[in-house]
Amino acid sequence: MIRKKQSLFILALSVLVALAQCKKDKIKDHTEDENPALVAAGKETFRFDSFGDEEFWSGLLHLDKAIAGANNGGFGPGVSPKTALAVGLKVDAEALPANVVAAIQSGAVSLDDPATTLALLKLNAVVGVKGNFDASGVLKSIGITCASCHSTVDNSFAPGIGKRLDGWPNRDLNVGTIVSLTDNAQPIADLLHVDEPTLRNVLSLWGPGKFAAVLFMDGKALRPDGKVAANLIPAAFGMKGVGLTTYTGWGDITYWNSFVANLEMHGKGNFSDPHLNDATKYPIAAENHFGNVTNNPDLITSKLAALRAYQYSIDAPKPPAGSFDQAAATRGKDIFLNKAKCASCHVPPLFTEPVNNLHTAAEIGIDDFEALRSPTGKYRTTPLGGLFARAKGGFYHDGRFAILDDVVAHYNSQFNLNLSTNEKQDLAEYLKSL
């Protein structure tokens, strides 16, 4: 909730302008996104396309060998299903044949054996991880897909095993721990100009559900207060009509998909952004020419339109029945729209400004560290749909507010809203209902 000092007339006018712009944008840019064939292709890309990133995750980091373990042609103890689930990887229950389900339920299949993980990879059942096997069934490489961070499961079979929930942030995924499985972390350490023990320590600090994307652009591992500079994995649902798709407004959804596929997943595509040539602001990116990436063939660019179409098709999920107090939420809605003026910036139905949704750190009453790492220097007004699905790990880009009550308390103080205890509680219940 970001409050602006403006009259109701100006607010109403801005909403009308925003809606008109949204309608214009839909006609100009997004009509094709509703093509079922394009959406289906995007779903396949989102779930299963590694964009050729196997060269990084296997060729450089040897994570395929770490997963397999010494008994299966790799090194070390290997990664059993129990270990994989413990670091936040998920299993798609719908990809499991009936005989495998029965074997798991009966205990005939060991969840402590890395060989079982390999079997799950052969079934394409490990969400966001693509295993590539030779004709004899030996794991040759692994890649990661968009779903690794931006999908989870409903736990309908067991914790960590269930039906896919695409677009939901995987706030259990411990990316740092997974990357630390490598026996060859030195290339990443060299990239960041640190020694390997320092790198591994930084990776251990990220924790579940967080990733430090900008670290590989500016080399800043810690905030000025000494806390780790890693942000919560964001949701990828409810994005249709939202102009800027990152916490600090780096760009639209197609730009950011390309950024991530090329520079974070280490896929093989073409990417250009002159901002990253600024050696003062982005020394790591400038040194490694991340602002002008080219590959032949380009395995990413041609898939971005379909990927956007699929992401736009994923609506924000509705909270489960009984997860909030309906009467309190009804009262809270009135507070949201009127006394607290939350809708000045969190404009329904997107719950963000459709046109210009950037604000300075001073406006929202927090530090500007993360904002100044972006080209915009500002924070984006976060869409509020499906808040319950991204509550784990806290709220705001870095999870600094543990629960919604803390968010409400912050804005009550920041904007002198003078909300009573009951009003604050009602407002939090309304947010839970979105």
WOJOQUI-V284889 format. One line per field, one symbol per residue. phi: phi as a letter, one per 40 degrees, with the letter a starting at -180 (. if undefined). A space follows every 50 residues. Layout:
# WOJOQUI-V284889
phi->???
This chain:
# WOJOQUI-V284889
phi->.bcbcacccccccccccccccdccccccbbcccccdcccccccccdcbcc fgcddccbcccgccccccgdcbgbbgcgbcdccccccgcbbccccccdcc dcccccgcbccbbdcccccccccfcccgbbcbbcccgccbabbbbdcdbb aabcfccadgbiccbcgccccccbcccccccccacdccccdcgbccdcdc ccccccgcgbabccdcbbgccbcdcgcccbbccccbbgccgccbbbdbgd icccdcccdcccbbcgcbabaaaddccccccbcccccbfccacbabcccb dcbcccccccccccccccccdgcacccccccccccdcbdcfccdbccccc gaccbbbbaccccbgbcbdcccccccgbbccccbcgdccbccghbgdbgc bcbcdccccccccdbfcfccdccccccccccccc
